[in-house]
Amino acid sequence: MLPAEYVLLDLGAGTAFNELDYFLASDHGFILITP
């Protein structure tokens, strides 16, 4: 548990499964995709 209200993850191209686990463990997720 982190002592923070919000946590931002800047995941670039080639994101590994270990990094995606942090996103999937969250209560809410937001994805921003730019072409």
GROMACS elastic network, one bead per residue, 0.5 to 0.9 nm:
[ bonds ]
;  ai    aj funct       b0    kb
    1     4     6  0.85899   500
    2     5     6  0.82804   500
    2     7     6  0.85924   500
    4     7     6  0.68556   500
    9    19     6  0.89991   500
    9    22     6  0.87309   500
    9    23     6  0.81440   500
   11    14     6  0.83751   500
   11    15     6  0.61821   500
   11    19     6  0.77957   500
   11    20     6  0.86086   500
   12    15     6  0.60652   500
   15    18     6  0.83068   500
   15    19     6  0.64940   500
   15    20     6  0.71484   500
   16    19     6  0.55318   500
   16    20     6  0.65775   500
   17    21     6  0.63546   500
   18    21     6  0.53036   500
   18    22     6  0.73347   500
   19    22     6  0.56552   500
   19    23     6  0.72146   500
   20    23     6  0.51416   500
   20    24     6  0.62511   500
   20    25     6  0.86321   500
   21    25     6  0.59922   500
   21    26     6  0.87842   500
   22    25     6  0.52197   500
   22    26     6  0.67074   500
   23    26     6  0.55736   500
   23    27     6  0.88316   500
   23    28     6  0.85258   500
   23    29     6  0.66986   500
   24    27     6  0.80502   500
   24    28     6  0.86525   500
   24    29     6  0.77760   500
   25    28     6  0.87886   500
   26    29     6  0.65871   500
